[in-house]
Amino acid sequence: MPDSAAVAVSRWTKLEEGCVRDNILYTRLDGSQFQREWSPFLPVNSHYDIDKVASECALLGGGWHVANPQELFTTLNHAKYNPAMDEEIAGGKTGGWVWTSQIDPSDSSYAFYVGLGHGGVSWGTRSGGGLVRLCREVSPRQ
C-alpha cells in the first residue's frame, strides 16, 4: 500500500538574480493559467524613482511591471508579522512599505502601498522613500 502522507511543496522557487516564482496557479477569466515571477525589492527615494522604474520596465520588456495592490496582496501571509510574508519572498526585509502602481485618481502625488510589517494596504504621499517590486505573468512551469 503506498504511503498516503502529503508531500510539502514550497510555494516559492528561487530563480536567478534574486527573483522568485510563485508556484500557485492563477486563472484568468478566459480560463488560461499563469504563475507570477517577482523581482527583488528595489529601493526608491521618491515618486520620481517609482515613475522611472515603471518606465524602465517598459524598456526591459518581458512583461515586467510595478506590481499593483492586488498582485502584492497575493504575496502576503497573514499568519506572520514583520514581515507578513514568507521568508522566500521577503528576502530578508522586515518592515517598511512597498509602493504599488496604483496612483490615487484624485491626486497623483498619492499612491497605494502594502505594509511589510502588518500586511495591510493603505495609501500615502509618494514623496517619501520605500520599496517597489516588479512582477510579471509567466506560463506555468512543470
Secondary structure, DSSP 4 states (H G I P E B T S, - for coil): ----PPPP--SEEE-GGG-EEEEEEEE-TTS-EEEEEEPPPEEESSHHHHHHHHHHHHHH-TT-EEPPHHHHHTTB-TT--SSSB-HHHHTT--SSEEEEEEE-TT-TTEEEEEETTT--EEEEETTS-EEE-EEEEEPPP-
